[in-house]
Amino acid sequence: MGVAAALAAPATDAATLIVAVQHVVATLGRLDVLVNNAVIAPSGPLEAMTLEDLDRTLPGTCARAAE
């Protein structure tokens, strides 16, 4: 059987995420699987969202297709 660890960190803080990965590697020896379940979602109807809202919510996906 394998070993699992769960960590919570703010997904918008790159330095904290680097430290979290370093902690896992130091503790467990390696990192085989990473599940990112982070969401930044403004509330309200989709048609009311700005391109900036979409860029934060869907970076690198379909936000720019709306331009």
trRosetta pair geometry for C-beta under 8 A, 3 or more apart (Angstrom, degrees):
i j d omega theta_ij theta_ji phi_ij phi_ji
2 32 7.9 -80 -151 40 144 147
3 28 5.9 -164 90 -130 127 116
5 24 5.9 -174 68 -120 143 97
5 27 7.1 81 -72 94 161 138
5 28 6.5 -135 -13 -45 131 136
7 20 5.0 153 134 -157 154 117
7 23 7.4 123 -98 79 151 129
7 24 7.1 -105 -19 -62 140 109
9 13 7.0 -115 164 64 95 107
9 16 4.8 178 -167 135 117 113
9 17 5.7 153 116 -85 143 62
9 20 4.9 -97 -37 -53 154 148
10 13 4.4 60 84 8 108 111
10 16 6.0 62 48 64 85 153
11 17 7.2 56 -133 -73 43 126
11 36 7.0 96 -120 -162 125 106
11 38 3.5 59 -49 -137 158 164
11 40 7.6 -136 74 -41 124 101
12 40 7.5 68 -59 -68 116 136
13 16 4.1 39 109 17 117 116
13 17 6.6 155 92 -17 65 86
14 17 5.6 -59 -149 37 34 112
14 18 6.4 37 155 -22 68 103
15 18 5.8 -52 -151 32 32 112
15 19 6.6 30 152 -16 64 105
16 19 5.7 -55 -150 38 34 111
16 20 6.3 38 150 -24 66 104
17 20 5.5 -50 -147 33 34 115
17 21 6.5 32 155 -16 65 102
18 21 6.0 -55 -150 37 31 107
18 22 6.3 31 152 -17 65 108
19 22 5.6 -55 -145 40 32 113
19 23 6.2 39 153 -25 65 104
20 23 5.6 -52 -150 31 30 114
20 24 6.7 30 152 -18 63 102
21 24 5.7 -51 -150 34 35 111
21 25 6.4 30 154 -15 67 106
21 31 6.2 -44 -154 -44 86 162
21 34 7.9 -17 -105 -99 103 137
22 25 5.8 -56 -146 40 31 109
22 26 6.1 30 156 -18 66 110
23 26 5.8 -57 -144 40 28 109
23 27 6.0 18 159 -13 65 114
24 27 5.9 -64 -142 43 26 105
24 28 5.6 -22 177 23 67 114
24 31 5.2 66 113 -84 128 107
25 28 6.9 -68 -117 57 19 78
25 29 6.9 -49 -167 129 53 9
25 30 6.2 24 -128 -109 77 24
25 31 5.7 -61 -72 -25 83 98
28 31 7.3 98 74 -76 122 57
31 34 6.3 27 166 -58 118 100
39 57 7.9 20 -170 -144 75 74
40 56 5.0 -84 110 152 134 98
40 57 5.8 -130 89 -94 81 54
41 57 5.7 75 -105 -122 56 109
42 49 6.2 141 68 -112 131 100
42 53 4.8 -56 11 -147 145 117
42 56 7.6 80 -30 77 103 124
42 57 6.7 -87 9 -61 85 124
44 48 4.7 -75 143 74 124 135
44 49 7.0 156 86 -61 106 75
45 48 4.8 90 66 2 83 106
45 49 7.8 -134 102 -20 50 81
46 49 5.8 -43 -162 7 42 117
49 53 4.0 -125 -163 86 94 140
49 54 5.7 106 138 -50 126 84
49 57 7.5 -42 -156 8 147 145
50 53 4.8 110 51 1 69 98
50 54 7.3 -134 99 0 42 86
51 54 5.5 -54 -148 40 38 112
51 55 6.2 44 151 -25 68 103
51 63 6.4 110 -158 173 72 103
51 64 8.0 64 -155 -95 112 49
51 66 6.7 -168 -102 83 89 120
51 67 6.9 47 -110 -78 138 89
52 55 5.6 -49 -145 33 32 114
52 56 6.7 28 155 -14 63 104
53 56 6.1 -62 -155 38 30 106
53 57 6.0 16 154 -11 67 116
54 57 5.6 -63 -138 46 32 106
54 58 5.5 -31 -178 39 73 104
54 62 7.8 -85 -179 92 121 70
54 63 3.7 152 134 -126 110 105
54 66 6.5 56 69 23 178 145
55 58 7.4 -69 -110 64 15 64
55 59 6.0 48 -180 -98 58 70
55 63 5.1 153 -75 149 53 165
56 59 7.0 4 -129 -55 15 94
57 63 7.5 137 64 -79 84 121
58 61 4.3 -84 171 50 100 118
58 62 5.9 -33 145 45 146 74
58 63 4.9 161 81 -45 104 99
59 63 7.3 -17 -102 5 26 138
62 65 4.7 -44 -165 24 72 124
62 66 7.2 78 144 -30 80 90
63 66 6.3 -54 -175 17 40 112
64 67 5.6 -24 -168 -1 58 117
